[in-house]
Amino acid sequence: METMQHHCEHMHSCCHSKHHEDSHEYTIFILPIISFSLLITGIILQHQSTWFQNTNIQFIWFLCSFLPVGFPVMKEAWKSLLTKDLFNEFSLMVIASVGAFAIGEYPEAVAVMLFYTIGEILQDKAVDRATRNIRQLLDVRPEQVEVFRNGRYHTVSPREVKIGEIIEIKPGGRIPLDGILKDSQAIFDTSALTGESVPRTISKNEEVLAGMIISGQAVHIQVSKTYENSSLARILELVQNASERKAPAELFIRKFARIYTPVVVLSALLIIIIPALISIINPSFHYIFNDWLYRGLVFLVISCPCALVISVPLGYFGGIGAASRNGILFKGGNFLNAITHINAIAFDKTGTLTTGSFEVISVAHEGITQEQLLYFISSVEQKSNHPIAQAIVHYAKKQGIEISNENSIHELSGLGIEAEINEKKILVGNARLMKKYQINLPQEIQNCTSTIVLCAVNEKYVGHLLLSDTLKNDACKAIKNIRKLGISDIRLLSGDKKEIVNNFASQLGIDKAFGDLLPEDKVHYLEQMTTEPNKSVAFVGDGMNDAPVLALSDVGIAMGGLGSDAAIETADVVIQTDQPSKVATAISIGHATKRIIMQNIVGAIGAKSLILLAGAFGFATLWAAVFADVGVALIAVLNSMRILKMKFQ
């Protein structure tokens, strides 16, 4: 048996096929308008014309009013019956309308089907508009682009541009395709992709992504990916496909609708049958079949559960859309739900809470000036591609040091570099290099656990540089915001030296830190965490070397960065901006979505229950039942979309 959700979600053709063209949006109201006109005319004639008092004339008139809206629904009910799907919204409305005709309540029989049809059309328009708004918010690519061909620029669709071609984007224009910047430097607004308000500076030969906005100048970009394979296209596909991964609340609603509708039909029958049985047992009880049939029909109309089966998946889709606007990608409603249960988070260090790039944090010199020390070390390190060497050269240039290129350099594997500068023997490297040449070092250096680069001139120690990875700007804020959400179990797992990891943990306010870990060690630690009672663990890593731990955790969160294929493939949640503070944002969005979903479920079930009781005891009419059903559904849909207007830290 197909579930009620199938009918409500797919918007059956009789009432609400997909309509994106303006002309179709008007034509779908033609049949309801005809039905409404005949209904109002019939009601007026009932009260003002004697010839219309004939029951047969009334029946024919209201039947003509009923058919424009009733026939499509009856057709769908028959199709469902052929597939052995007996209990659905079509059959409920057909039974209610036919029953009303049977007891002579002709206007109400028409009203049931008319307002059901109008309600479904309006409901469909609300859902369709909401989902289209989410797609439009995410898909910010322009429809045309200037591409350089045959010596001049041509205006074409981005879909027609090939890899390797050069496109030109005017100031203020959106980038339609991923590519490589060919100008020296440009400033881009990435807020459409990441939710980040601070503009980003991109230099020549660096990657530019579709959806960015160029500020202040025209730029030229060499296309690196086709329209269909761009990072933004992949993000859009990910958001669309996320709806296939159902959250527990959605699965509950599916099961609920499967059981709920047959129970309601049975209850409506009992409302009619039980009073009849009571009248047989107790003759003093006055039983009027038409009155109790009417109450049963009201009960049926009110029972349609579309408010639930539409608003719950739409609520999760809205949450996924809101997260995407904030630079966070959830791979499904199930992960949006799972993140609300997280009560422990383990962070990787390098590239997650830190920038992954070294900086010189201290310079110590003996017997020579600081400028001379930087001159010797940077001149030796300038040709190395090692991140530490590059950080030293960068620091020296910032200090205005002129680096010598006329050097004789000999690299000593695992130790450092031996060089000759201005007829002086220069040694640059670690403590083992100094020990090899029997160079005495100060005691505090021998006990130093930080990243240190030592220098000796003519086999005499002259100074050293201390370097460190640096915390991201929002790393401390990230930990603080997570604690505000009530998550106190925060741990730091890293392959870096234990002393360095402890130092960063102290700066961040993290109590539990573990260093010198290989990838398999991280897996071991996370396995221990997940086996602790009532522990739901998220792991936050860079999505590359942390793949096993991301897979093992209850929710894997990757600092994917813009366009990181590995992160998007591995994790359950991807932070596009590489900002650890977005972890708290993701959890907040999860909680906001869950609150809205629960509001819809409790509100809809509560409202339905009250109106069902009112109908069973004869306090509600078919008119009220239809209005109540449509109203509850529309309120639930509108409530589901509130999350798109919410602001998150």
C-alpha positions in Angstrom: 0.0 0.0 0.0 1.3 3.4 -0.9 1.6 5.8 2.0 -0.4 9.0 2.4 3.0 10.8 2.2 3.4 9.6 -1.4 0.2 11.4 -2.4 0.9 14.6 -0.4 4.5 14.9 -1.3 4.1 14.3 -5.0 1.1 16.6 -5.3 -1.3 14.6 -7.3 -2.2 15.8 -10.8 -5.9 16.5 -10.1 -5.1 19.3 -7.7 -1.5 20.3 -7.9 0.9 19.3 -10.7 4.1 21.2 -10.9 3.4 24.6 -12.4 6.1 27.0 -13.0 4.7 29.0 -15.9 2.5 32.0 -15.1 -0.2 31.0 -17.6 -0.6 27.6 -15.9 -0.8 29.2 -12.4 -4.0 30.9 -13.6 -5.6 27.9 -15.5 -5.5 25.6 -12.5 -8.1 27.9 -10.8 -10.6 27.7 -13.7 -12.4 24.5 -12.6 -12.6 25.6 -8.9 -14.0 29.0 -10.1 -16.7 27.3 -12.1 -17.6 25.0 -9.2 -17.6 27.9 -6.7 -19.9 30.0 -9.0 -22.4 27.2 -9.4 -22.3 26.5 -5.6 -22.9 30.1 -4.6 -25.7 30.5 -7.2 -27.3 27.2 -5.9 -27.2 28.4 -2.3 -28.9 31.7 -3.3 -31.6 29.9 -5.4 -32.3 27.6 -2.4 -33.4 30.6 -0.4 -35.0 32.8 -3.0 -36.6 30.6 -5.8 -39.6 28.3 -5.4 -38.8 26.3 -8.6 -35.4 25.4 -7.1 -37.0 23.7 -4.0 -37.5 20.6 -6.1 -35.0 18.0 -4.7 -34.2 16.5 -8.1 -33.3 20.0 -9.6 -31.1 20.7 -6.6 -29.4 17.4 -6.9 -28.6 18.0 -10.6 -27.5 21.6 -10.0 -25.1 20.7 -7.2 -23.9 17.6 -9.0 -22.9 20.0 -11.9 -21.1 22.1 -9.3 -19.4 19.1 -7.8 -18.0 17.4 -11.0 -15.4 20.1 -12.1 -13.6 19.5 -8.8 -14.9 16.1 -7.8 -14.2 14.1 -11.0 -10.4 14.5 -10.9 -10.3 13.4 -7.3 -12.6 10.5 -7.9 -10.4 9.5 -10.8 -7.3 9.5 -8.6 -9.2 7.5 -5.9 -10.1 4.9 -8.5 -6.4 4.6 -9.7 -5.4 4.1 -6.0 -8.1 1.5 -5.6 -6.7 -0.5 -8.6 -3.3 -0.5 -6.9 -4.9 -1.8 -3.6 -4.3 1.5 -1.9 -7.6 1.9 -0.2 -6.9 4.5 2.5 -5.7 7.8 1.2 -6.8 11.4 1.0 -8.7 10.8 -2.3 -10.8 8.1 -0.8 -11.5 10.1 2.3 -12.8 13.1 0.3 -14.8 10.9 -2.1 -16.5 9.1 0.8 -17.3 12.3 2.6 -18.7 14.0 -0.5 -20.8 11.0 -1.7 -22.0 10.5 1.9 -23.1 14.2 2.1 -25.0 13.8 -1.2 -26.6 10.6 0.2 -28.1 12.5 3.1 -29.2 15.4 1.0 -26.5 17.9 2.2 -25.8 18.9 -1.4 -24.0 22.3 -0.8 -21.7 20.8 1.8 -20.9 17.8 -0.5 -19.7 20.4 -3.1 -17.9 22.5 -0.4 -15.9 19.5 0.9 -14.4 18.8 -2.6 -14.2 22.5 -3.6 -12.3 23.7 -0.6 -10.2 20.6 -0.5 -9.1 21.2 -4.1 -8.4 24.9 -3.4 -6.5 24.1 -0.3 -4.3 21.6 -2.1 -3.6 24.1 -4.8 -2.6 26.8 -2.3 -0.6 24.3 -0.3 1.2 23.1 -3.4 2.0 26.6 -4.4 3.4 27.3 -0.9 5.6 24.2 -1.0 6.6 24.8 -4.6 7.5 28.4 -3.9 9.5 27.4 -0.8 11.5 24.8 -2.5 12.1 27.1 -5.5 13.2 29.9 -3.1 15.8 27.5 -1.5 17.1 26.5 -4.9 17.3 30.2 -6.0 19.1 31.1 -2.8 21.7 28.5 -3.5 22.0 28.6 -7.3 23.5 32.1 -7.8 25.1 31.5 -11.2 24.5 34.0 -14.0 22.7 32.8 -17.2 25.2 34.4 -19.6 29.0 34.9 -19.8 31.5 36.6 -22.0 33.9 34.0 -23.5 37.0 34.8 -25.6 36.9 33.1 -29.0 38.4 33.9 -32.4 40.0 37.1 -31.3 36.9 38.6 -29.6 34.4 38.1 -26.8 31.1 36.3 -27.4 28.1 36.2 -25.1 27.1 32.6 -24.5 25.4 30.4 -21.9 27.9 29.1 -19.3 26.8 25.6 -20.3 28.5 26.1 -23.7 31.9 27.2 -22.3 34.7 24.5 -22.6 37.5 23.8 -20.2 40.6 26.0 -20.9 38.6 28.9 -22.4 39.0 32.4 -21.0 36.0 34.2 -19.7 35.7 37.9 -18.7 33.6 39.0 -15.7 32.7 42.7 -15.3 32.9 44.5 -11.9 30.1 43.3 -9.6 29.4 40.3 -11.7 28.9 36.7 -10.4 31.4 34.1 -11.5 29.5 31.4 -13.6 32.2 28.7 -13.7 35.1 27.4 -11.7 38.4 28.5 -13.0 41.9 30.0 -12.4 42.4 33.7 -12.0 44.6 35.1 -14.8 44.9 38.7 -13.4 47.5 39.6 -10.8 45.0 39.9 -7.9 41.3 40.5 -7.3 38.9 40.8 -4.4 35.8 38.6 -4.3 32.7 38.4 -2.2 32.2 34.8 -1.3 29.1 35.3 1.0 26.8 33.5 -1.5 28.8 30.4 -1.1 30.0 30.6 2.5 27.9 33.1 4.4 31.2 34.9 5.2 30.9 38.7 5.0 34.6 39.5 4.8 35.8 39.8 1.1 38.5 37.4 0.0 41.6 38.3 -1.9 42.6 35.9 -4.6 46.0 36.1 -6.5 47.0 35.0 -10.0 46.7 31.3 -10.7 44.6 30.7 -7.6 41.2 29.0 -7.9 38.0 31.0 -8.3 34.6 29.3 -7.8 31.2 29.8 -9.4 28.9 32.0 -7.3 31.6 34.4 -6.1 31.1 38.1 -6.9 34.0 40.2 -8.3 34.6 43.6 -6.6 36.0 46.8 -8.2 37.5 45.4 -11.4 36.9 43.2 -14.4 38.7 39.8 -14.2 39.7 37.1 -16.6 39.4 33.5 -15.7 40.5 30.3 -17.4 37.8 27.8 -17.0 38.8 24.6 -15.2 35.5 22.8 -14.8 32.4 22.5 -17.0 29.1 24.0 -15.8 27.7 20.6 -14.6 30.9 19.7 -12.7 31.5 23.1 -10.9 31.7 23.1 -7.1 28.5 25.0 -6.9 26.7 22.5 -9.1 28.0 19.7 -6.8 26.8 21.6 -3.8 23.3 22.1 -5.3 23.1 18.4 -6.2 24.2 17.5 -2.7 21.4 19.7 -1.1 18.8 18.2 -3.5 19.9 14.6 -2.8 19.9 15.2 0.9 16.2 14.9 1.0 16.5 11.2 0.1 18.2 10.5 3.4 15.2 10.6 5.8 15.5 11.7 9.4 13.7 9.6 12.1 10.9 12.1 12.3 10.2 11.7 8.6 10.3 7.9 8.9 7.9 8.1 11.9 5.4 10.2 9.9 5.5 7.7 7.1 4.7 4.8 9.5 2.1 7.0 11.3 0.3 7.9 8.0 0.2 4.2 7.1 -1.6 3.3 10.3 -3.4 6.5 11.0 -5.7 6.6 7.9 -7.3 3.1 8.3 -7.8 3.8 12.0 -9.6 7.1 11.2 -11.9 5.4 8.6 -12.7 2.7 11.2 -13.4 5.3 13.8 -15.7 7.2 11.5 -17.7 3.9 10.9 -17.8 3.3 14.6 -19.3 6.8 15.1 -22.1 5.8 12.9 -22.5 2.1 14.1 -22.1 2.4 17.9 -25.0 4.8 18.4 -27.2 2.5 16.3 -26.3 -0.5 18.5 -27.0 1.6 21.6 -30.5 2.5 20.2 -31.2 -1.2 19.8 -30.2 -2.0 23.4 -31.8 1.1 24.8 -34.9 2.1 22.9 -35.1 5.4 24.7 -32.0 6.5 22.9 -33.2 8.4 19.8 -31.0 7.4 16.8 -31.1 9.5 13.6 -29.0 7.8 10.9 -28.4 11.0 8.9 -27.2 13.0 11.9 -24.6 10.3 12.9 -23.6 9.7 9.3 -22.9 13.5 9.0 -20.7 13.4 12.1 -18.8 10.4 10.7 -18.2 12.4 7.4 -17.0 15.4 9.4 -14.6 13.1 11.2 -13.3 11.7 7.9 -12.7 15.2 6.4 -10.8 16.5 9.4 -8.6 13.4 9.5 -6.6 14.0 6.3 -2.9 14.1 7.6 -1.3 16.2 4.8 -0.2 18.9 7.3 2.1 16.3 8.8 3.4 14.5 5.8 4.3 17.6 3.9 5.6 20.0 6.6 8.0 17.5 8.2 10.2 16.8 5.1 9.8 20.4 4.0 11.1 21.4 7.5 14.3 19.4 7.0 14.7 20.7 3.5 14.4 24.2 4.9 17.0 23.4 7.5 19.4 22.1 4.9 18.8 25.2 2.8 19.5 27.5 5.8 22.7 25.6 6.6 23.8 26.0 3.0 23.3 29.7 3.1 25.7 29.7 6.1 28.4 27.8 4.3 27.5 24.4 5.9 26.5 21.4 3.8 24.4 18.6 5.4 24.3 15.4 3.4 20.8 14.5 4.6 18.0 15.2 7.1 19.3 12.3 9.1 22.6 14.1 9.8 20.6 17.3 10.6 18.8 15.3 13.2 21.9 13.4 14.4 23.9 16.6 15.1 21.3 17.6 17.7 22.2 14.5 19.8 25.9 15.3 19.9 27.3 15.6 23.4 31.0 15.1 22.7 33.3 16.6 20.0 36.8 15.6 19.1 38.8 18.1 17.0 41.8 17.5 14.8 44.4 20.3 15.3 46.3 21.1 12.1 44.1 22.6 9.4 41.0 22.4 11.6 41.7 24.7 14.6 45.0 26.0 13.3 45.9 27.4 9.9 48.4 24.7 9.1 51.0 27.3 8.2 54.0 28.1 10.4 55.0 31.6 11.7 58.1 32.8 13.4 57.1 33.6 17.0 60.5 34.3 18.6 64.0 35.3 17.6 67.0 34.8 19.9 70.6 35.9 19.0 74.1 35.7 20.6 77.2 37.6 19.4 75.5 38.9 16.3 72.5 41.2 15.6 69.0 39.9 14.9 69.2 41.2 11.4 72.5 39.2 10.8 70.9 36.1 12.2 67.8 36.4 10.0 70.2 37.1 7.0 72.2 33.9 7.6 69.2 31.6 8.2 67.0 33.0 5.4 69.8 32.9 2.9 70.4 29.2 3.6 66.7 28.3 3.6 65.5 30.3 0.6 65.7 27.5 -1.9 63.9 24.9 0.2 60.2 24.1 -0.3 59.7 23.0 3.3 56.9 24.9 5.0 59.2 25.9 7.9 61.8 27.2 5.4 59.2 29.2 3.5 57.9 30.7 6.8 61.4 31.8 7.7 62.0 33.4 4.3 58.6 35.1 4.4 59.4 36.5 7.9 62.8 37.8 6.9 61.4 39.6 3.9 58.8 41.3 6.1 61.6 42.5 8.3 63.3 44.0 5.3 66.2 41.6 5.2 68.1 41.3 1.9 68.7 37.6 1.2 71.9 36.5 -0.4 71.7 34.3 -3.5 75.5 33.6 -3.8 75.6 30.6 -1.5 77.2 27.2 -1.5 74.6 24.9 0.1 74.9 21.2 1.2 71.8 19.6 2.6 72.2 17.0 5.4 69.2 14.7 5.5 67.3 14.8 8.7 69.6 17.3 10.2 69.6 20.6 8.3 71.8 22.5 5.9 75.5 23.4 5.8 76.4 26.5 3.7 79.1 29.0 3.1 78.2 32.7 3.0 80.8 35.5 2.8 83.5 32.9 3.5 81.7 31.9 6.7 80.6 28.4 7.5 76.9 28.4 8.4 74.9 25.6 10.0 71.1 25.8 10.1 69.1 22.9 11.4 68.0 21.0 14.5 69.8 20.0 17.7 71.2 16.8 16.2 73.0 18.9 13.6 74.7 21.0 16.3 75.5 17.8 18.3 77.2 16.3 15.2 79.5 19.3 15.0 79.9 19.4 18.8 78.5 22.8 19.2 77.5 23.7 22.7 73.9 24.9 23.2 72.2 26.8 26.1 70.4 24.4 28.5 66.9 26.0 27.8 67.3 25.1 24.1 68.1 21.4 24.9 64.8 21.2 26.9 62.7 23.1 24.3 59.8 21.0 22.8 58.6 23.6 20.2 59.6 23.8 16.6 63.1 25.4 16.7 65.7 26.3 14.0 69.2 26.7 15.3 72.1 28.6 13.7 75.8 28.4 14.1 78.5 30.5 12.4 82.0 29.0 12.1 80.9 26.2 14.5 79.7 28.6 17.2 76.1 28.9 18.3 74.7 32.4 17.4 70.9 32.1 17.9 67.7 30.4 17.0 64.2 30.9 15.7 61.0 29.5 17.3 58.2 28.7 15.0 54.6 27.6 15.6 51.5 26.7 13.8 48.9 29.5 14.5 45.3 29.2 15.7 42.6 30.3 13.3 41.0 33.6 14.1 37.8 32.0 15.3 39.2 28.9 17.0 38.7 30.2 20.6 35.3 31.5 19.6 34.4 28.0 18.2 35.2 26.3 21.5 33.4 29.0 23.5 30.2 28.7 21.4 30.1 24.9 21.6 30.3 25.1 25.4 27.4 27.6 25.3 25.3 24.9 23.6 25.9 22.6 26.6 28.6 20.4 25.1 31.4 20.2 27.7 33.3 17.1 26.5 35.6 18.6 23.9 38.9 16.8 23.0 41.9 17.6 20.8 43.5 14.7 18.8 46.6 15.4 16.8 49.7 13.8 15.3 51.8 16.7 16.5 54.1 16.6 19.5 52.3 16.1 22.8 53.8 19.2 24.3 52.7 21.4 21.3 49.2 19.9 21.4 48.9 20.6 25.1 50.0 24.2 24.5 47.3 24.7 21.9 44.7 23.0 24.1 45.6 25.4 27.0 45.1 28.4 24.7 41.7 27.0 23.5 40.5 26.0 27.0 40.3 22.3 26.0 40.9 19.9 29.0 41.6 16.7 27.2 44.4 16.7 24.6 46.3 13.8 23.0 49.4 14.2 20.8 51.8 11.9 18.8 48.8 10.1 17.3 48.9 8.2 14.0 45.6 7.9 12.1 45.0 4.4 13.6 45.6 5.9 17.1 42.9 8.5 16.4 40.5 5.7 15.4 41.3 3.9 18.7 40.6 7.0 20.8 37.3 7.6 19.0 36.3 4.0 19.4 36.8 4.5 23.1 34.7 7.6 23.1 31.8 6.1 21.2 31.7 3.1 23.6 31.2 5.4 26.6 27.6 5.2 27.9 25.2 7.7 26.3 27.9 9.3 24.2 27.2 10.7 20.8 30.4 11.9 19.2 31.2 14.3 16.4 34.7 14.4 14.9 35.9 17.6 13.2 38.8 17.1 10.8 40.2 18.3 7.4 38.5 15.5 5.5 41.7 14.1 4.0 43.9 12.1 6.4 41.1 12.0 8.9 38.8 9.9 6.7 38.7 6.8 9.0 37.8 8.8 12.0 35.2 10.9 10.1 33.6 7.6 9.0 33.7 6.1 12.6 32.1 9.1 14.4 28.3 9.5 14.8 28.6 12.8 12.8 31.7 13.5 10.7 32.3 17.2 10.1 35.0 18.2 7.6 36.6 21.6 7.2 36.3 21.1 3.5 37.1 24.5 2.2 35.8 25.7 -1.1 35.8 23.0 -3.6 37.4 20.2 -1.6 36.3 17.0 -3.3 37.8 14.7 -0.6 35.9 16.4 2.3 32.6 16.3 0.5 33.0 12.7 -0.3 34.1 11.6 3.2 32.1 13.7 5.8 28.4 13.8 6.8 28.7 17.6 7.2 31.0 19.9 5.3 32.1 23.4 6.6 32.9 25.3 3.3 34.6 28.2 5.0 37.2 26.3 7.0 35.9 28.2 10.0 35.7 26.0 13.2 33.1 28.4 14.6 30.6 27.1 12.0 30.5 23.8 14.0 28.4 25.5 16.6 26.3 27.2 13.9 25.6 23.7 12.4 24.5 22.4 15.7 22.3 25.5 16.3 20.6 25.0 12.9 20.0 21.4 13.7 18.3 22.3 17.0 16.2 25.1 15.3 15.1 22.6 12.6 14.2 20.0 15.2 12.1 22.6 17.1 10.2 23.5 14.0 9.5 19.9 13.1 8.3 19.1 16.6 6.1 22.2 16.5 4.5 21.0 13.3 4.0 17.5 14.6 2.6 18.5 18.0 0.6 21.4 16.6 -1.0 19.4 13.7 -1.8 16.3 15.8 -3.1 18.6 18.6 -5.3 20.7 16.3 -6.6 17.6 14.5 -7.4 15.8 17.8 -9.5 18.8 19.1 -11.4 19.2 15.8 -11.9 15.4 15.5 -13.5 15.4 19.0 -15.6 18.4 18.1 -16.8 16.6 14.9 -17.6 13.3 16.8 -19.8 15.2 19.3 -21.6 17.2 16.6 -20.0 20.6 17.2 -18.3 20.9 13.8 -19.8 21.1 10.3 -18.3 19.8 7.0 -17.5 23.5 6.2 -15.5 23.9 9.4 -13.8 20.6 8.8 -12.5 21.5 5.4 -11.4 25.0 6.5 -9.6 23.4 9.6 -7.8 20.8 7.4 -6.6 23.4 4.9 -5.7 25.9 7.6 -3.6 23.5 9.6 -1.7 22.4 6.5 -0.9 25.9 5.4 0.2 27.0 8.8 2.5 24.0 9.1 4.1 24.7 5.7 4.7 28.4 6.6 6.1 27.4 9.9 8.6 25.1 8.2 10.0 27.9 6.1 10.7 30.2 9.1 14.2 28.8 9.4 15.3 30.6 6.2 14.7 33.9 7.9 16.6 33.0 11.1 20.0 34.4 12.0 22.7 32.1 13.4 26.1 33.0 14.9 
